[in-house]
Amino acid sequence: MNAIKGPFFRSKNSTNKMMIHLLVALTPIILFSFYKYGIKPFYHSKTNFLGLIYPLIFILLSAATTFITETLYEVIVNKKRNEELRYVIYNHYSFFPGLFLALILPINTPLLILIMGGIFAILIGKMAFGGFGNNIFNPALIGYIFISTCYASVLSSSYLSAYEIDTLSSATPLSNAVEALNYTTLVKPYGSLFDFFIGNIPGSIGEVSSLLILVAFGYLAFNKVIKWRITITYLFTFFIMTTLISSLANLGMWYPFYHLFSGGLLFGSVFMATDPVTSPTTPIGQTLYGFFLGILTIIARFLTPYPEGVMTSILTMNMFVFILDGIGSKGRFNFFRAFIFFVIAWGLILELSIHIGSGLRTSPSDATDNKYNIISKETIADQTTYIATYEGYQSKLKAKIVIEANKVTTYEILEQNDSFYHMTSDVNYIDKLLKSNDLANVDTVSGATYTSNALKKLLLLTKEDYQKDNGKIIENNDNILDSPEIKNYELISEQIENNNYVYHVSSKGFSSNIVLKIVISANQIIGYEVLEQNDSYFNVIIANNYLDTLAINQNDIETVDVISGATYTSNALKNIFKGILGYHKEKYE
Amino acid sequence: MRVVLPKFKSLSKNKDVLKIEAPEYIYIPLIVGSDTDITILVKKEEYVFKGMVLGKTKGHFRIPIHSSVSGIVKDFVEKTYHDGTKVKCIKIENDFEERTQEPVLSRKDMSKLTKKEFISLLQEKGIVGMGGSGFPTYVKYDNDNINTLIVNAVECEPYITADNAIIHQKAQEILDTIDTIMEINNINEAFIAIKKNNQELKDVFDNFLGTFLKIKIILVPDIYPMGWERYLVKYIKHTTYKKLPIEKGIVVNNVSTIYAIYEALKKDKPLIERLITITGDIKNPVNINVKTGTTLEYILTKLQIEKKFIIAGGPMMGVNVPDLVVSPNLNCVIILDNYKETLSKTCLRCGKCVSACPTKLSPVLIKENLDDKEKIKELKANKCIECGLCSYICPAKINLREYVRKAKQIEKE
């Protein structure tokens, strides 16, 4: 008889139970997203039935993607069958990465991109490392990073629900953080800090409701499901640092709470940083992990052009888990062996807070922007040449701006050394600025927020200075706007109804022809209706109320940005609006 | 992390101690603790008296092994020891006469003994730790700077109630012995450690405690493994030690050992009997008083219990055995209807084994680095006391203790 090895007594706890607890904790968060992105817009008649259940479809699709991907991988690559396959399906919880991925993405992320993210998360994030239990990086975050690097612009424009489109203008509260540092700009547009707390702000699907996430944390910590030390030390470090920064910059107590409640910090610290497989197992390791996560997030939010930072911090720290566990396992026998790392962490916490805080203190309002500096100004006849600088991300940007006959004729960057400058030139940001009528509200380039902001401010402040001297308003550089006219729409029919001109116009969209009915009266488009379309990304257009935007800006169609993620479709619509108005004016004027 | 285990103690708790008649054949195991290097002092067909020395350990400590019956040495056979290993036993045919070599004397005043006499008595009577270690007790007292005696009545493993039963039966004798030990060894204070939820044991002692001013009852938290020496010393004396508690002038004795000391001092009786708990999925769980060398088979037949899945010791540290002979450091036998090994799943790295480990090991890391001897040394796998808490707590049901045991072996090689 072969003796069975003890202990003959095992706890009632099991992996399965822990996962069920995790699902229970996530349920209110999922329901809240259903309310916020489905029920609320539906109630206000901003969307149809599909829109009502869209958040649930989005989350389920993502979970299904990772589940199917992993199962297929096990069948095809690992050749698992019957009993073995059943084990994998029941015990590897492959729907969780998808669930988390959906919750950290914005609601308007195109479904195809979501699916690609899910597949990437499983194949690269999990299976490439040997599957469940062996992965170094959090799979959901791998999927997120994939999407956010490959489709950065899609993400940044996808945060608003159909309901919020009407009331809010910017993407997420954090994306404003770079430009201004006062309550009016950062918090006011979204209501109050209470709105931040309950989740009444734009953001990723699962990240917005701080209240529900904290409740989930309480539940998970009470049931000992997650490594609560990580969450506590992470949030503690972050809060201490933002508090120090805000007191050094005289910002007031709202500021640390604003940072705490915005972005993915709470969700990341509760659900992503505590992912058991990819976080330290030793208590000391977990504590250090939390400290450094806090430090990295602060660095990302304040010293890099990416205002988010939580997800990248967690992925970065994932790499150091085995080192932290080494420190943690030895530190258990003799704490002094780990002590030095605590000293380093606290040194960094204090040093960085002071550095960032005193840097922010001098931060100006728009009126007296002392990052802006005019080096020289020469006026010959009606031509004024400015040489001016503006503090960019890592360097001073030096530009030559020539204003001739009240028009900007030259905008040339003479010196710069910003690492992300190329991102602005990639999108012809300067051209965009020159074409814009409303310079102050031109969006910054995501990923190069500081640099693009500097470019914008250079032009804006130079123009202001010019106006001060000359008292004249600079007109738009129409000459740059003029581009060769190509007929890129098709007029199907035209008729006159009740003194209004009714046109049926079509243009080629992304995957179908789009047919619009346009009503024009007194040279103005007064009504439109979508008659026919079958474009995959049309929901993005609707979600962004793009047609309204076009109608409002019908006289300056060129200045309306296309919607990233639906470029073809938005261009087609632009062509229709611009073309038919031009056609009408030419015919009847 | 503090781990509270389910108890299962009420099965055999507060029941009268059963005494079963001695078996026809006794198999005295030639082992003390884990030391099997024994000089045998008897021959086949030799007549032995009850309490006669049959063998002695060869090592430094020279612990004798006594016969628990009188009769004729029949044979030397192999039987299972309670750690699952096979051990050589002396088979004695019981003549049911209970004859002793010399008439049994009863010492009137135990405290008249000198320290030297006390120590040699403990050695002669083969008193060893009855909590499970089987460590020779006289060695603990062979020191001039003892200031504290801690009596371990924690019995932290589930199911076991042997200590509980002896306290209910012999509280007065135990307190007397503690007092005597204190007087002989010049010890200032003594503590009896009892679990918080065993309030009734405190009440039992309180009935007699009035005259023993230096003995205190300490209620310790209901966590596992609270009965571990280091935990007790830390909890009661707020101190730690390197190898043995005697470094800090502390002696820790199991309460059953204290009773064995009583019998040695008062009645000159060697350690040939003990209380064990027979429990589990059986009709009548009991505490019984048995002679060392009794086979489990005999006990089970007497109690009319069907032989099924047998665990020698508690469910945490015990071992699955096919059969066994009773030795002084066996305290419990658990019989389960059927036990199926839980299937282990993939490690989630949840870190529960790390937080649970009372010796501050990191079992998950030891498991992950099993092929790296250097790493194992750094992770100090040899500190493991094999309490089994890591295996107990693991949500994936991984038997981590076995991995740590493996690591200990690798480290030794």
Interface residues (C-beta under 8 A of the other chain):
Chain A: M1 A3 I4 K5 G6 P7 F8 F9 R10 S11 N13 S14 T15 K17 M18 N91 H92 F132 G133 K224 K227 P276 V277 T278 S279 P280 T281 T282 P283 Q286 D325 G328 S329 K330 R332 F333
Chain B: M1 L5 P6 G84 P158 I311 P315 M316 M317 G318 V319 N320 V321 P322 I334 L336 Y339 E341 T342 K345 T346 C347 L348 R349 C350 G351 K352 V354 S355 K360 L361 S362 V364 L365 E378 L379 K380 G388 S391 Y392 I393 C394 P395 A396 K397 N399 R401 E402
